[in-house]
Amino acid sequence: MLPTYDSLYMPLLRALADGEVRTNREIGARIASELDLSPDQLQETLTSGRSIFTDRVSWACTYLKKAGLVESVKRGHHRLTQEGQAVLTAPPPVLDNRFLSQYPSFQEFRTRSEKDEPDAAPPVESSETPEDMMEQAAAALNQSLADDLLAEIMEKDSDFFESLVVKLLVKMGYGGSVSDAGVVTKRSHDGGIDGIIREDKLGFDQIYIQAKRWDPQSTVSRPELQKFSGALRDEGASKGLFITTARFSEGAQASAEKQHIVLVDGQRLTKLMIEYNLGVSPVARYEIKSIDSDFFSGDNE
């Protein structure tokens, strides 16, 4: 039987013990060698066709990264952190999710992605229905994907982000075709407006956009909203969208409500990207079936 993802935590830290940056594939190969996994075990797949072992190594990396024991240099490339080295030097009796829950960053991740208590390890037996567990699993997958999306965006420049915002609005049905629905304004003449998109296909109204690619942990405050409001007035515009990878302060939110400006923070941005398949693609589908009551009622005879 293949080891569970959380039982890979310590072998994964050992795979990175030399401080070098390694890919998921390299990490998996080191773990497989240490645990002496057979070729048959490594070839086991999920219903979707994905390798079970590769999937579990990926999730182990994700959870250790959320706890701060491992860091991503870039997508799929990981390195041991100082905290990870400390855990490796003085290992706990059991390195599992309960242990990782001592780290605030891991607690926050679990709180945002699961319904169970953030400081409790996943139960071996659950009183929840299979549907409840699937909902929780989907939420955890999407939260991890959302975090990865933000990380990818932060590796790009501001021009990419402004273009992304316009593409997202087009995906959401604003304007017409991709070629003429919206534009990114020239940086030297934008006047605080980063993009303009037609609200409808005929172009009767326009939405003016401010796009800020800021540190996801930073906060957009009221003065930034006031600047954007001034730029909207200069354009004679009545509708504005302020979209950012960061967060909004309460003052900024209150200001936006008074001035009819819609706010989209980093969390909502990534949820919209996932919902409208921008920058992501499906990797698996699971079909849930139930009894067809009409078939057994005799009405179809």
C-alpha positions as CSV (number, residue, x, y, z in Angstrom):
1,M,0.0,0.0,0.0
2,L,1.3,3.5,-0.9
3,P,2.1,5.8,2.1
4,T,-0.5,8.6,2.8
5,Y,0.4,12.1,1.9
6,D,1.0,13.2,5.5
7,S,3.4,10.2,6.1
8,L,5.6,11.7,3.4
9,Y,6.3,14.9,5.4
10,M,9.5,13.7,7.1
11,P,10.9,11.9,4.0
12,L,10.2,15.0,2.0
13,L,12.1,17.2,4.4
14,R,15.0,14.7,4.3
15,A,14.9,14.9,0.5
16,L,15.6,18.6,0.8
17,A,18.0,18.3,3.7
18,D,21.0,19.5,1.6
19,G,19.4,22.9,1.0
20,E,19.3,22.6,-2.7
21,V,16.3,23.5,-4.9
22,R,14.6,20.4,-6.2
23,T,11.7,19.7,-8.5
24,N,8.7,17.7,-7.5
25,R,10.0,14.9,-9.7
26,E,13.4,14.9,-8.0
27,I,11.7,15.0,-4.6
28,G,9.4,12.1,-5.5
29,A,12.4,10.0,-6.7
30,R,14.3,10.5,-3.5
31,I,11.3,9.6,-1.4
32,A,10.5,6.5,-3.5
33,S,14.1,5.4,-3.1
34,E,14.1,6.0,0.7
35,L,10.9,4.1,1.2
36,D,11.8,1.4,-1.3
37,L,8.6,1.7,-3.2
38,S,8.1,-0.8,-6.0
39,P,7.5,0.0,-9.6
40,D,3.9,-1.4,-9.3
41,Q,3.2,1.0,-6.4
42,L,4.5,4.0,-8.3
43,Q,2.3,3.1,-11.3
44,E,-0.9,3.1,-9.3
45,T,-3.3,5.8,-10.6
46,L,-6.4,7.7,-9.6
47,T,-9.6,7.5,-11.6
48,S,-8.5,10.5,-13.6
49,G,-5.3,8.7,-14.6
50,R,-3.0,10.8,-12.5
51,S,-0.2,9.0,-10.5
52,I,-1.4,8.5,-6.9
53,F,2.2,8.8,-5.6
54,T,2.9,11.9,-7.5
55,D,-0.3,13.4,-6.3
56,R,0.5,12.7,-2.7
57,V,4.0,14.1,-3.0
58,S,2.5,17.3,-4.5
59,W,0.0,17.6,-1.6
60,A,2.8,16.9,1.0
61,C,4.7,19.8,-0.6
62,T,1.7,22.0,-0.5
63,Y,0.9,21.4,3.2
64,L,4.6,21.8,4.3
65,K,4.7,25.0,2.2
66,K,1.6,26.3,4.0
67,A,3.3,25.6,7.3
68,G,6.5,27.4,6.2
69,L,8.7,24.3,6.4
70,V,9.2,24.4,2.6
71,E,9.3,27.2,0.2
72,S,8.6,27.4,-3.6
73,V,11.4,29.1,-5.5
74,K,9.1,28.9,-8.6
75,R,6.3,26.6,-9.6
76,G,7.3,23.0,-8.9
77,H,10.7,23.9,-7.5
78,H,11.1,23.6,-3.7
79,R,13.7,24.3,-1.0
80,L,13.9,23.7,2.7
81,T,13.3,26.7,4.9
82,Q,15.1,27.6,8.1
83,E,12.1,26.4,10.1
84,G,12.0,23.2,8.1
85,Q,15.7,22.6,8.9
86,A,14.9,23.1,12.6
87,V,12.2,20.5,12.4
88,L,14.5,18.1,10.6
89,T,17.2,18.6,13.2
90,A,14.9,18.1,16.2
91,P,12.0,16.0,14.7
92,P,8.7,15.7,16.7
93,P,7.4,12.2,17.7
94,V,4.9,12.5,14.8
95,L,5.0,15.0,12.0
96,D,1.4,15.3,10.9
97,N,-1.3,17.9,10.3
98,R,-1.8,18.3,14.1
99,F,1.9,19.3,14.4
100,L,1.7,21.6,11.4
101,S,-1.4,23.3,13.0
102,Q,1.0,25.1,15.5
103,Y,2.0,27.4,12.6
104,P,-0.5,30.3,12.0
105,S,-0.1,30.2,8.2
106,F,-1.1,26.5,8.2
107,Q,-4.1,27.2,10.5
108,E,-5.2,30.0,8.2
109,F,-5.0,27.7,5.1
110,R,-7.0,25.0,6.8
111,T,-9.6,27.5,8.1
112,R,-10.1,28.9,4.6
113,S,-10.3,25.5,2.9
114,E,-12.0,23.1,5.4
115,K,-15.0,23.0,7.6
116,D,-13.4,21.0,10.4
117,E,-11.4,22.6,13.3
118,P,-8.1,24.0,12.0
119,D,-6.1,22.6,14.9
120,A,-7.4,19.1,14.6
121,A,-5.9,16.3,12.4
122,P,-8.2,14.8,9.8
123,P,-10.3,12.1,11.5
124,V,-9.7,8.5,10.4
125,E,-13.4,7.9,10.6
126,S,-15.9,10.6,9.9
127,S,-19.6,11.0,10.7
128,E,-20.0,13.2,7.6
129,T,-21.7,12.0,4.5
130,P,-19.6,11.2,1.4
131,E,-21.1,14.3,-0.2
132,D,-19.9,16.5,2.7
133,M,-16.4,15.1,2.4
134,M,-16.3,15.7,-1.3
135,E,-17.4,19.3,-0.8
136,Q,-14.5,19.7,1.7
137,A,-12.1,18.1,-0.6
138,A,-13.2,20.4,-3.5
139,A,-12.9,23.4,-1.2
140,A,-9.3,22.4,-0.2
141,L,-8.3,21.8,-3.8
142,N,-9.7,25.1,-4.9
143,Q,-8.1,27.0,-2.0
144,S,-4.7,25.5,-2.9
145,L,-5.2,26.4,-6.5
146,A,-6.2,29.9,-5.6
147,D,-3.0,30.4,-3.6
148,D,-1.0,29.0,-6.5
149,L,-2.7,31.4,-8.9
150,L,-1.8,34.4,-6.7
151,A,1.8,33.2,-6.6
152,E,1.9,32.9,-10.4
153,I,0.4,36.4,-10.8
154,M,3.0,37.9,-8.4
155,E,5.8,36.5,-10.6
156,K,4.5,38.5,-13.6
157,D,4.7,42.3,-14.2
158,S,2.0,44.9,-13.9
159,D,1.2,44.9,-17.6
160,F,0.4,41.2,-17.5
161,F,-1.9,41.8,-14.5
162,E,-3.8,44.6,-16.2
163,S,-4.2,42.5,-19.3
164,L,-5.4,39.6,-17.1
165,V,-8.1,41.7,-15.5
166,V,-9.5,42.8,-18.9
167,K,-9.5,39.1,-20.1
168,L,-11.3,38.1,-16.9
169,L,-14.1,40.6,-17.5
170,V,-14.5,39.5,-21.1
171,K,-14.7,35.9,-19.8
172,M,-17.5,37.0,-17.5
173,G,-19.5,38.3,-20.4
174,Y,-18.8,42.0,-20.5
175,G,-18.3,43.7,-23.9
176,G,-18.2,41.7,-27.1
177,S,-15.3,39.7,-28.5
178,V,-11.9,39.4,-27.0
179,S,-10.5,41.8,-29.6
180,D,-12.8,44.7,-29.0
181,A,-14.5,44.3,-25.7
182,G,-11.8,46.0,-23.5
183,V,-8.5,47.7,-23.6
184,V,-5.5,48.3,-21.3
185,T,-4.7,52.0,-21.2
186,K,-1.3,53.4,-22.1
187,R,0.7,53.6,-18.9
188,S,2.0,57.2,-19.5
189,H,-1.5,58.5,-20.2
190,D,-3.7,56.4,-18.0
191,G,-4.6,59.1,-15.4
192,G,-5.2,56.5,-12.8
193,I,-7.2,54.3,-15.2
194,D,-5.6,51.0,-16.1
195,G,-8.3,49.6,-18.3
196,I,-11.6,50.3,-19.9
197,I,-14.2,47.7,-20.9
198,R,-17.7,47.9,-22.4
199,E,-20.4,46.9,-20.1
200,D,-22.6,45.6,-22.9
201,K,-22.0,44.4,-26.4
202,L,-23.2,47.6,-28.1
203,G,-21.0,49.8,-25.9
204,F,-23.7,52.0,-24.4
205,D,-21.7,52.2,-21.1
206,Q,-18.2,51.6,-20.0
207,I,-16.5,50.4,-16.9
208,Y,-13.2,52.0,-15.8
209,I,-10.7,49.7,-14.1
210,Q,-7.9,50.3,-11.6
211,A,-5.7,47.2,-11.3
212,K,-3.1,47.0,-8.5
213,R,-0.7,44.0,-8.4
214,W,0.4,44.4,-4.8
215,D,1.7,42.0,-2.2
216,P,-1.3,39.8,-1.2
217,Q,-0.6,40.5,2.5
218,S,-0.7,44.3,2.0
219,T,-3.8,46.5,2.4
220,V,-5.4,49.0,0.0
221,S,-6.6,51.9,2.1
222,R,-9.1,54.7,1.7
223,P,-6.7,57.2,0.0
224,E,-6.2,54.8,-2.9
225,L,-10.0,54.7,-3.4
226,Q,-10.2,58.5,-3.3
227,K,-7.5,58.8,-6.0
228,F,-9.4,56.3,-8.2
229,S,-12.7,58.2,-7.6
230,G,-11.0,61.4,-8.7
231,A,-9.8,59.7,-11.9
232,L,-13.3,58.5,-12.6
233,R,-14.7,62.1,-12.2
234,D,-12.1,63.4,-14.6
235,E,-13.3,60.8,-17.2
236,G,-16.9,61.6,-16.5
237,A,-17.4,58.0,-15.6
238,S,-20.0,56.6,-13.3
239,K,-18.8,53.0,-12.8
240,G,-15.5,51.8,-11.6
241,L,-13.9,48.5,-10.7
242,F,-10.9,48.4,-8.3
243,I,-9.2,45.0,-8.5
244,T,-6.1,43.9,-6.7
245,T,-4.1,41.0,-5.5
246,A,-4.1,42.6,-2.0
247,R,-6.8,43.2,0.6
248,F,-9.1,46.2,1.2
249,S,-9.2,48.0,4.5
250,E,-12.6,48.7,6.1
251,G,-12.2,52.4,5.3
252,A,-11.6,51.5,1.6
253,Q,-14.7,49.4,1.6
254,A,-16.8,52.1,3.1
255,S,-15.5,54.6,0.6
256,A,-16.2,52.3,-2.3
257,E,-19.8,51.8,-1.2
258,K,-20.4,55.6,-1.2
259,Q,-18.9,56.1,-4.6
260,H,-20.3,53.1,-6.4
261,I,-17.0,51.4,-6.9
262,V,-16.9,47.6,-7.0
263,L,-14.0,46.1,-5.1
264,V,-12.3,42.7,-6.0
265,D,-9.5,41.6,-3.7
266,G,-7.0,38.8,-4.3
267,Q,-9.2,36.0,-2.8
268,R,-12.2,37.0,-4.9
269,L,-10.0,37.5,-8.0
270,T,-8.7,33.9,-7.9
271,K,-12.1,32.5,-7.2
272,L,-13.4,34.3,-10.4
273,M,-10.5,33.0,-12.4
274,I,-11.2,29.4,-11.3
275,E,-15.0,29.9,-11.9
276,Y,-14.4,31.2,-15.4
277,N,-11.5,29.0,-16.3
278,L,-8.9,31.8,-16.8
279,G,-5.4,30.6,-16.2
280,V,-6.6,27.1,-15.1
281,S,-7.8,24.0,-16.9
282,P,-9.8,20.9,-15.7
283,V,-7.7,17.8,-14.9
284,A,-10.4,15.5,-13.7
285,R,-14.2,15.1,-13.5
286,Y,-16.2,12.9,-11.2
287,E,-19.8,12.0,-12.1
288,I,-22.1,11.4,-9.1
289,K,-25.2,9.3,-9.9
290,S,-28.4,8.5,-8.1
291,I,-31.4,6.2,-8.6
292,D,-33.7,7.2,-11.4
293,S,-37.1,7.0,-9.6
294,D,-39.0,7.3,-12.9
295,F,-37.3,4.2,-14.2
296,F,-38.5,2.1,-11.3
297,S,-41.9,3.7,-10.9
298,G,-43.4,1.8,-13.9
299,D,-44.2,5.0,-15.8
300,N,-41.8,4.1,-18.6
301,E,-43.3,0.7,-19.4
